[in-house]
């Protein structure tokens, strides 16, 4: 008999770690970005926050058909998080601009991105000179 299944009920008991992971993804899928790259990036954003990152940087749009690096700063040291495949950076930045309620007309600009995570509201400040320039995300204190 599978210990996760209760034969007297029509539900499954998930291990706590898996239940926490599913809870963390729920607000991400609820953003309705329609962009799997953006949803994946939001997972990186949550993981960076848990690691204590003070900044997350999306590099400027590359000139050629190469990927774009995303780095995080923890304790003053920069480290690589992921590389966005060619052509995905622009759709990711467009999704972040929509989620952060940028007007899209005024650059340089600052926006706020908020997510519900484990019963808390987590917010990031997004600074952009222009959509094709670097994008800096800074976590704000939890509310």
C-alpha positions as CSV (number, residue, x, y, z in Angstrom):
1,X,0.0,0.0,0.0
2,X,1.3,3.4,-0.9
3,X,1.8,5.5,2.3
4,X,0.8,8.7,0.4
5,X,-2.7,7.4,-0.4
6,X,-5.5,7.1,2.1
7,X,-8.0,4.5,0.7
8,X,-10.8,6.0,2.8
9,X,-10.4,9.5,1.1
10,X,-10.2,10.7,-2.4
11,X,-7.0,12.7,-1.9
12,X,-3.3,12.3,-1.7
13,X,-1.0,13.5,1.2
14,X,2.1,15.1,-0.2
15,X,5.4,15.3,1.6
16,X,5.9,18.8,3.1
17,X,8.8,19.8,0.8
18,X,6.7,19.0,-2.3
19,X,3.6,20.8,-0.9
20,X,5.8,23.9,-0.2
21,X,7.2,23.8,-3.7
22,X,3.7,23.5,-5.2
23,X,2.5,26.4,-3.0
24,X,5.4,28.5,-4.2
25,X,4.6,27.8,-7.9
26,X,0.9,28.6,-7.5
27,X,1.3,32.4,-7.6
28,X,3.7,32.1,-10.4
29,X,1.2,30.2,-12.6
30,X,-1.5,32.7,-11.5
31,X,0.4,35.6,-13.1
32,X,-1.0,34.7,-16.5
33,X,2.1,35.8,-18.2
34,X,1.6,33.4,-21.0
35,X,5.3,33.1,-21.1
36,X,7.0,30.0,-19.9
37,X,10.4,31.8,-19.8
38,X,8.9,34.4,-17.4
39,X,7.4,31.7,-15.1
40,X,10.8,30.0,-15.0
41,X,12.5,33.3,-14.3
42,X,10.1,34.0,-11.4
43,X,11.2,30.6,-9.9
44,X,14.8,31.8,-10.2
45,X,13.7,35.1,-8.5
46,X,12.2,33.2,-5.5
47,X,15.2,30.9,-5.2
48,X,17.6,33.9,-5.3
49,X,15.6,35.6,-2.5
50,X,15.9,32.4,-0.4
51,X,19.6,32.3,-0.9
52,X,19.9,35.9,0.4
53,X,20.6,37.7,-2.9
54,X,20.5,41.5,-2.7
55,X,20.3,42.0,-6.5
56,X,19.5,40.0,-9.6
57,X,20.8,41.3,-12.9
58,X,19.6,40.5,-16.4
59,X,22.3,41.6,-18.8
60,X,21.6,43.8,-21.8
61,X,20.3,42.4,-25.1
62,X,23.2,40.7,-26.8
63,X,24.3,41.9,-30.3
64,X,24.3,38.5,-31.8
65,X,22.4,35.2,-31.5
66,X,23.9,34.2,-28.2
67,X,22.2,33.8,-24.8
68,X,21.9,36.5,-22.1
69,X,23.3,35.9,-18.6
70,X,21.4,36.4,-15.4
71,X,23.5,36.9,-12.3
72,X,22.8,37.5,-8.6
73,X,24.7,39.3,-5.9
74,X,25.0,37.6,-2.5
75,X,27.3,39.1,0.2
76,X,28.9,41.4,-2.4
77,X,29.9,38.5,-4.7
78,X,28.3,38.1,-8.1
79,X,27.5,34.6,-9.4
80,X,25.8,33.1,-12.4
81,X,22.2,32.0,-12.1
82,X,21.1,31.1,-15.6
83,X,21.6,31.9,-19.3
84,X,18.5,32.9,-21.2
85,X,18.4,31.4,-24.7
86,X,18.6,33.8,-27.7
87,X,15.4,35.6,-28.4
88,X,13.9,34.9,-25.0
89,X,15.2,38.0,-23.2
90,X,12.9,40.4,-25.0
91,X,9.8,38.4,-24.2
92,X,10.9,38.0,-20.5
93,X,11.5,41.7,-20.1
94,X,8.2,42.5,-21.8
95,X,6.4,40.1,-19.3
96,X,8.3,41.7,-16.3
97,X,7.3,45.2,-17.6
98,X,3.6,44.1,-17.7
99,X,3.7,42.4,-14.3
100,X,5.5,45.4,-12.7
101,X,2.9,47.9,-14.1
102,X,5.4,49.9,-16.1
103,X,3.7,52.3,-18.5
104,X,6.2,51.1,-21.1
105,X,6.5,54.6,-22.4
106,X,8.8,56.2,-19.9
107,X,12.4,55.0,-19.6
108,X,14.5,55.0,-17.5
109,X,11.9,53.5,-15.3
110,X,11.2,51.8,-12.0
111,X,8.5,49.3,-11.3
112,X,7.4,47.0,-8.5
113,X,6.9,43.2,-8.8
114,X,4.9,41.5,-6.1
115,X,4.2,37.8,-5.5
116,X,2.5,35.9,-2.7
117,X,4.8,33.2,-1.3
118,X,4.2,31.0,1.8
119,X,1.6,33.4,3.1
120,X,3.8,36.5,2.7
121,X,3.9,39.2,0.1
122,X,7.3,39.4,-1.6
123,X,8.2,42.5,-3.6
124,X,11.1,43.5,-5.9
125,X,12.0,46.8,-7.3
126,X,12.8,46.7,-11.1
127,X,15.1,49.3,-12.5
128,X,15.5,49.6,-16.3
129,X,17.1,52.3,-18.5
130,X,15.4,50.8,-21.5
131,X,13.9,47.5,-22.5
132,X,17.1,46.5,-24.3
133,X,19.5,47.6,-21.5
134,X,20.3,45.8,-18.3
135,X,17.5,45.1,-15.8
136,X,18.2,45.1,-12.1
137,X,15.8,43.5,-9.6
138,X,16.2,44.3,-5.9
139,X,14.2,42.5,-3.2
140,X,12.3,44.8,-0.9
141,X,11.5,44.0,2.8
142,X,8.7,41.4,3.3
143,X,5.3,42.6,4.2
